[in-house]
Amino acid sequence: MEDTVTAARARGRARTTTAVLRVALATVIVLATVPTPARAQDPTPGLGQSIAADQPLATGRAELVTGHIDIGPRYVDDRWTLLVHDGTQARPVWRKPDEALLRVSDAALQTVPDDPAYAFLGVEAGKRVYVVPQVQNADVVWLGWNTQDPRVMQTIDRGVTLTLLGVRGPGNLTTYLQSGNFAPPQPLWRSTETKAQPFWAEVNTHTHANWVFTEPGVYLVAVRASADLVSGETVSATATLRFAVGDAASADEAFTATADIPAPAGEASGGGDRAVGTEPADMSGAGLLMALTGAAVLLAVGLVLLLLRGRRAKRRAEQERAGSLTEAQR
């Protein structure tokens, strides 16, 4: 009878251990699939700049063909927004993305190198593609991002997450960084990916990257900028960047084009602007990752304790069985 009870207990412990292991494995899988923002470093020298708080918000359509342009968050009427910072003029201004057309002219054409390091572009070596370069070419628009609006720097906690939500166009878009000629490229955004593609930009940073378009034509690129504030709240804004790639691409078509770009896999739909201080903060990707990590740690600790209890129970049962045998022999 005693052996039967001990065996039943052992089977129960085995089932419990198996269940805990399954939950722990599921948690590990979730942790592995949660999109973690890459860190976009600033590998290009000579990018020092400061942005004045009183730089105006320009109105009206503008086609930007050459010169310095950034995308970045800014507060407009106490609202977190994602805008285009136009530095092509003597006095920089901010523009709404719907009113700013980025022209990538034929001067941007480059040949894809015969190098396995660039296989991530998904383009055959020797093909001509349009490249907005990381290092400025005076004949091509120069596009980067910044987190340097004065109020943004005062209110955000550490940095901003920039996420590619989707691309509509005749070809593919890839954005990548490369620190020098001998460093491997660091892909940030690829339009061929269906999952969320966030990267992290520290506060008060200014970075430029390589933007590669595989075909001429009109492209719409949906981007989100989100951040945790020092107040504990979270803000988020989305915008659609407009590109006319190639000299023959129509500016009128680019300005009037629309695209219903769905949220990438693993992302909630919707997500427009959020007014500061009007809604509770949602759990960010980093917060979710921390929560899941904590759950995995607790599960691991619980599993260890369960195994230790099982071993102690096994030893106790063996000792009791040995005692019973001794008593029987007497």
N, C-alpha and C positions, 0 to 999 in steps of 0.2 A: 504493500500500500504506500509506504514511504517513498519507494523508488518511483512509483507511478506519479505521485504528487511532484517529486523533484523533476521528473521528465517533462511534466506539463508546464512547470515553471520555466524550464529551460526553453521549451518551444515558445512560450509567451514572450520571453526576453528576446529570442531570435526574431520573432515577428516585429516587436517594437524596434529593435536595432535596424531591421530592414527598412521599416517605415521612416525612421530618422535619416538613414542613409539616402533614401529616395528624395526626401525633402531637401537635404543638404545638396544633393546633386542638382536638383531643380533650381535651387538658389544660385549655385555656381554657374549654371547655364544662363540664367537671367543676368547675372553680373557680367558674363562674357559678352552678352548681346546688347546691353545698355550702351548707347552711343556716348563715348567719352570725348570731349573736345580735344582736338590736337592743339598744341601751343604754337601759335604763329610768331616766331621770333622775328627780329628786325635785322636781317643780314646785310642790308645795303647801306653803305656809309653815305653821309651827306644828306640825311633826311630830317635834320633838325628844323623844327618850325614851331611857332606858337600861334594860337588862334584867339583873336580878341572877342570879348563877350558881345561887343556891339556890331559885329559883322552882320550886314543886313540879309534878309531873306528876299531874294529877287523873285519877280513874277514874270510870267510870259515864257514862251518856248525859246530854247536856246540849243543850237547844234554845236557841240564841243568837238573840235577836230584835232587840235594839238594842245599841249600844255598840261599842267599839273591838276589832277582831279582826285579827290578822295570820296569814299562813302563813309558815313559815320553818324553816330547818334547825336542828337541835339534837343534841347528843350525849346518848344515853341508854344507860347501861351500856357506855360506850366505843364505842358504835355510832352512826354517822351516820344521822339520821332526819329526816323531814319532818313537822312537827307544826303544830297550830293554837295560836297564842298568844292566850289569852282574857283581854282586858283589860276585860271588862264588869263585873268585880267590884272591890271595894276592893283586894283583893290579887290581882294577875294570876297565872294558872296556865297551864300547857301542857296540851293535850289531844290524844289520838289522833284523827286525822281521822274514823275510823269511829264515834267516840263523840260527835262534835260536829256538830250539825245547824244549818246557817245558814238562818234563816228570813228570806225577803225578802217582807215584808208588802205589802198593797195600798197602804200609804203610799208605796211606792216607785214607783208608777205615774207615768210622765211621757209627754209627747207628742213624737214624733220631729219635729224641726224641718224646715221646708221650706228646706233648705240643701244644695247639692251636696257640701259638705264632709263630710256625714254619710252619703253614699251607700255607704260601706264597711259600714254596718250591714246593708245588704240589706233594709231595711224601708221601706215607703212612708211619705212624709211625712204626718203627722197621726195615725198609728197610735199607740196607747197601748202602752208597753212597761214592763217592770220594770227600774229602774235603781238599783243600789247606787252612790251617787255618790262621786266623788273627794273632794269637800269634804263634811264630815260633815253629815248630816241626823239630828237627834236622834231622829226617829221611825223610822229605818231602820238596819239593821245596817251597820257601817262596816268594809269589808274591804280590807286591804292586804297587804304582805309586809315582812319585815325580815331582815337578816343581822347581828343584834346579840347573839346568844347569846355570852357571854364566851369559851367554848372555841372556838366557830366562828371568832370574830375572831382568836384566837391561832394557829389552825392552817391556815386557808385562804390561798391565794396570790391576793390581789387581789380576788376576788369569787366569786359563785355564778351558775350558769346555771339559770334556771327554764324548763322546757319543758312546753308543753301536749301531752299524749299523746292526748287524745280526750275527747269529751263525749257523754253519753247523756241525752236528755230530750225533751220534747214540742216544743221549739222550738230556737232557736239562741242561742248565747252569744258575745258579743264583749266583749273587755276592751281599753280604750284609755286613754291619758293625754292630758290637755290642759292646757297651761300658760297659764292666764288665758282670758278670753272671746274674745280676738282671735287667739290662736295656733291653728294647724291641729291637729286631733286626730292622735294617734300610735297607730294600732292595734298591739296586742301579740299578742293571741290572738283567733282566729276559729274557731268550731267547724265552719264550712263548709269550711275548708281541710283538705286531706288530708296535706299535707307537715308536717314537723316545724316547730314554732314556738317557738324558744328566744329568751329575752332575758336580758341580762346585768345583774346587780345588784351594785354595788360592796360591799365589806366595810363593815360598820357603816353601812348605809343603812336607811331606813324610808320606804316609799313607799305611797301609796294611789292607786287608779285607779277608773275607771268600769267597772262590770260590767253589761252590758245583756242581759236575758233577754227573748226575744220572745213567749213564751207562759207561762202558769202551769203548775205541776206540779212533779214531782220531777226533779232534775238530778243526775247524777254526773259529776264533773270530775276526770279523772286528770292528775296533775301530777308532774313529776320535778324534783328539785333535785340538781345535780351540781357538783363543784368540784375543782380541783387544789389539793393541799396543799403547804405549804412543804417537806415532806419529799420531794416528787416523786411521791407517790401520788395516785390519783384516787378520789373517793368519790361514790356516787350512791344516791339513795333515791326511791322513788315512793310516792304516796299518792292516795287518792280523796276529794275534797271532796264533801260532801253538802249539797244545797240543796233547800229546800221553798219554791217560789216562789208567792206568793199566799196569802191567808189560808186558802183552802179546801184547800190542798195537805196531804196526810196526813203527819204526822210519823212514824207507824208504818211507812208505806210507804217513806218516805225512809230510815229506819234499816235496813230489811230489804232494800232494793233491791240488786241485784247487776248487774254489767255486765262482760262480757268485752270490754274496749276494746283493739282491735289497735294495734300500734305504727304510727305514721304512716309515710308513704312515706319511704324513705331512712334509717329508724331500725332498729336491731337489735331483735328481739323479746326479751321477758324483761326483765332488768335490775333485779332487786330490790335490797334493801339490800346494801351491801358493808361488811364489818367492816374497820376501819382497820388497816392493817399486815398483812393476811392474804393479799392478792392483789396482783400487779403492776398498775401503772397501765395502763389502756387509753388509746389515743390519743384525746384529746378532739377536739371539732369544731375548736377553735382550732389544736391541734397538727396535725390533718389538713390544715387550710387552709394552714398554714405549710409543710408538707412538699410539698403540691401546688404552692404558689407557687415554692418552691425548684426543683422539677422543671421548671416552666415557664421559669424564668430560665436554667437549664442548657440546655434545649432551644433557647432563643433565642440563647444564646451559641454553641452548636454550629452553629446555622443560619448565623449571621454568619460564623463561621470557615470553614464549608463554602463559602459564597458567595465569600469572599475567595480561598480556594484555587482555586476554579473560575475566577475572573477571572485569577489569576496563570497558571494552566495555559493558559488561552485566549491570553493575551498571549505566553507562551512558544511555543505552537504557531504563532501568527502570525509570530513572529520567525523560527522555524525554517523555515517555509514561504517567508518572504521571502528568507532566506539561500539556500534551495535554488534559488529562481528566479534569484537573482543568479549562483549558480554555473553554472546551466544556460545563462544568457545569455553567460557567458564562453566 
